[in-house]
Amino acid sequence: MTEKNKKTVLITGANKGIGFETAKQLGAMGFEVFLTARNKGNGETAVMKLKRKGMDCKFIQMDVTEISTIRIAYEVLSKSIEHLDVLINNAGIMPTSSGLLDTTPAVMHNIINTNTLGPLFTAQTFLPLMKKGGRIINVSSSLGKISGHASDYASAYSISKTALNAVTLKLSAALKDKGIVVNSVCPGWVRTDMGGKNAERPVEKGAETIVWLAAEAPLEITGKFIRDMKEIDF
């Protein structure tokens, strides 16, 4: 079982990109990290990289689009720890940058299931392990903002992140009396497989605010959309 005072974090889709960098930074801070991924081989490889750096990290296989795997992951985790301090809903996809009129039903369903419903069902499932002071962080995007100039770029992805921000607001209200905070994060345009090599931010910068919310941010901050450790409009 986890040491009594050791902080624990579960990060979805953390075998690469922002999720992996977040795991690395929190691991370096002394967190016990539970890293999830759909692919067992990729997840185990990521965990080995972190263990070689002396970090306390374990792999749990989970596909956020499959509620059965979320429930199995919960059973696995609940046998390893008594409490979960931080849940980071990082897993996400952007399979197309097409406009809305060119988005097929299959693509829309897949994106919503992964980027919106996955984080919601993951949060619902793992809540029994979370106590007062717990933190839920949903990795969103500025493309999900309603305020400001409208664009038809990557419309399905944008809609999924708008909906994820709504999940953040509703979860924060539902969990307020339990003392569990819920926030969305905009990591910016980051150089990852999704963001591409021309993105303006290194992955370290993309993880920065997520790590801050997980480890240092005041617990009074909840139901907010955060970029660079500052609140922005939804």
C-alpha positions in Angstrom: 0.0 0.0 0.0 1.0 3.6 -0.5 2.9 5.4 2.3 0.4 7.3 4.5 1.6 10.8 3.6 2.6 10.1 0.0 0.6 11.9 -2.7 -1.0 9.8 -5.4 -2.0 10.7 -8.9 -3.7 8.8 -11.7 -3.0 10.2 -15.2 -5.0 8.9 -18.2 -3.3 8.5 -21.6 0.1 9.2 -20.1 2.3 7.0 -22.2 3.5 10.0 -24.3 3.1 13.7 -24.9 1.7 16.0 -22.2 0.5 13.1 -20.1 4.0 11.5 -19.9 5.6 14.8 -19.2 3.1 15.5 -16.4 3.9 12.1 -14.9 7.6 12.8 -15.1 7.3 16.2 -13.3 5.0 14.9 -10.6 7.1 11.8 -10.1 10.1 14.0 -9.6 8.1 15.8 -6.9 7.6 12.6 -5.0 4.1 11.6 -6.2 3.3 8.0 -6.6 2.2 7.9 -10.2 -0.3 5.6 -11.8 0.0 5.9 -15.5 -2.8 4.6 -17.8 -2.8 3.9 -21.5 -4.9 1.7 -23.9 -1.9 -0.1 -25.2 -0.1 -2.3 -22.6 3.2 -2.3 -24.3 3.4 1.5 -24.7 2.2 2.0 -21.1 4.8 -0.4 -19.7 7.6 1.2 -21.7 6.6 4.6 -20.4 6.6 3.4 -16.8 10.1 1.8 -17.3 11.5 5.1 -18.5 10.2 6.8 -15.3 11.4 4.0 -13.0 14.9 4.4 -14.5 14.8 8.0 -13.2 14.0 6.7 -9.7 10.3 7.6 -9.8 7.5 5.6 -8.1 5.4 4.8 -11.1 3.0 1.9 -12.0 1.0 1.1 -15.1 -2.7 0.3 -15.3 -4.2 -0.6 -18.6 -7.4 1.4 -19.4 -9.3 2.6 -22.4 -11.5 5.6 -21.4 -14.0 4.8 -24.1 -14.7 1.4 -22.5 -16.5 1.6 -19.1 -15.6 -2.0 -18.4 -11.8 -1.2 -18.5 -12.4 1.9 -16.3 -14.0 -0.2 -13.7 -11.3 -2.9 -13.9 -8.7 -0.2 -13.5 -10.5 1.1 -10.4 -10.5 -2.3 -8.9 -6.7 -2.7 -9.5 -6.0 0.8 -8.1 -8.2 0.3 -5.0 -6.1 -2.7 -4.1 -2.9 -0.7 -4.3 -3.9 2.6 -2.5 -6.2 3.8 0.2 -6.8 7.2 -1.4 -6.3 9.1 -4.7 -5.2 12.7 -4.3 -5.3 13.7 -7.9 -7.0 12.5 -11.1 -5.8 14.0 -14.4 -8.0 13.3 -17.3 -5.4 13.7 -20.1 -6.4 11.1 -22.6 -7.7 12.7 -25.8 -7.8 12.4 -29.6 -8.0 14.8 -32.6 -8.2 12.4 -35.5 -9.3 15.1 -38.0 -9.1 18.9 -38.3 -12.1 18.9 -40.7 -15.0 21.3 -40.4 -18.3 20.4 -39.0 -20.0 19.7 -42.3 -17.4 17.1 -43.2 -17.5 15.3 -39.8 -19.0 11.8 -40.0 -21.2 10.4 -37.2 -18.5 7.7 -36.5 -15.8 10.4 -36.0 -18.0 12.6 -33.8 -19.1 9.7 -31.6 -15.4 8.6 -31.2 -14.2 12.0 -30.3 -17.1 12.7 -27.8 -16.6 9.3 -26.2 -12.9 9.8 -25.7 -12.6 13.5 -24.9 -15.8 14.2 -23.0 -17.6 11.0 -21.7 -14.3 9.3 -20.9 -13.2 11.9 -18.4 -16.7 12.0 -16.9 -17.0 8.3 -16.4 -13.4 8.1 -15.1 -14.2 10.7 -12.5 -17.4 9.0 -11.5 -15.7 5.7 -11.2 -12.6 6.8 -9.2 -14.5 9.2 -6.8 -14.8 6.6 -4.0 -11.0 6.8 -3.6 -11.0 10.6 -3.4 -11.4 12.6 -0.2 -11.6 16.2 0.9 -8.7 18.1 -0.8 -8.8 15.9 -3.8 -8.2 17.4 -7.2 -9.6 16.5 -10.7 -7.9 18.1 -13.7 -9.4 17.9 -17.1 -7.0 18.7 -20.0 -9.0 20.8 -22.4 -8.1 23.3 -25.2 -8.6 26.9 -26.2 -10.5 25.4 -29.2 -13.2 24.6 -26.7 -13.8 28.2 -25.7 -17.2 29.6 -26.5 -16.2 33.2 -26.0 -14.2 34.9 -28.8 -13.9 34.4 -32.5 -15.7 31.3 -33.9 -13.8 28.9 -36.2 -14.7 25.8 -38.1 -11.3 24.3 -37.6 -11.3 20.8 -36.0 -15.0 21.3 -35.1 -15.6 17.9 -33.6 -12.6 18.2 -31.4 -13.6 21.7 -30.4 -17.1 20.6 -29.5 -15.8 17.8 -27.4 -13.6 20.2 -25.4 -16.5 22.7 -25.0 -18.5 19.8 -23.6 -15.6 18.7 -21.4 -15.5 22.3 -19.9 -19.2 21.8 -19.1 -18.4 18.6 -17.4 -15.8 20.5 -15.3 -18.4 23.1 -14.3 -21.0 20.5 -13.3 -18.6 18.2 -11.5 -17.2 21.2 -9.5 -20.7 22.0 -8.4 -21.5 18.4 -7.6 -18.3 17.9 -5.5 -18.1 21.3 -3.8 -19.6 19.9 -0.5 -17.1 17.0 -0.6 -14.2 19.4 -0.8 -13.0 18.0 -4.1 -11.9 20.6 -6.7 -12.4 20.3 -10.5 -10.7 22.5 -13.1 -10.1 22.5 -16.9 -6.6 23.3 -18.3 -5.6 24.8 -21.6 -2.0 23.7 -22.1 -1.6 25.8 -25.2 -0.3 24.6 -28.6 2.3 22.0 -27.6 4.8 20.1 -29.7 3.4 16.6 -29.4 2.1 14.0 -31.8 -1.2 15.8 -31.7 0.1 19.4 -31.8 2.8 18.7 -34.4 6.4 19.8 -34.7 5.5 23.4 -35.5 3.6 24.0 -32.3 4.8 27.0 -30.3 5.3 25.4 -26.9 7.6 22.6 -25.6 5.9 19.8 -23.8 7.4 20.9 -20.5 5.5 24.2 -20.8 2.3 22.3 -21.8 2.5 20.3 -18.5 3.4 23.2 -16.3 -0.1 24.4 -15.3 -1.4 20.8 -14.9 1.4 20.1 -12.5 0.7 23.4 -10.6 -3.0 22.5 -10.3 -2.1 19.0 -9.1 0.5 20.0 -6.5 0.4 23.7 -5.6 -2.7 25.6 -6.6 -5.0 26.9 -3.8 -8.0 24.6 -3.2 -10.3 27.6 -3.5 -9.8 27.4 -7.2 -12.5 25.2 -8.7 -14.8 25.2 -11.6 -12.3 27.3 -13.6 -10.6 27.2 -17.0 -6.9 27.8 -16.4 -4.0 28.6 -18.7 -0.5 29.5 -17.5 -1.8 29.4 -13.9 -4.3 32.1 -14.6 -8.1 31.9 -15.1 -9.4 32.4 -18.6 -13.0 32.6 -20.0 -14.7 29.4 -21.0 
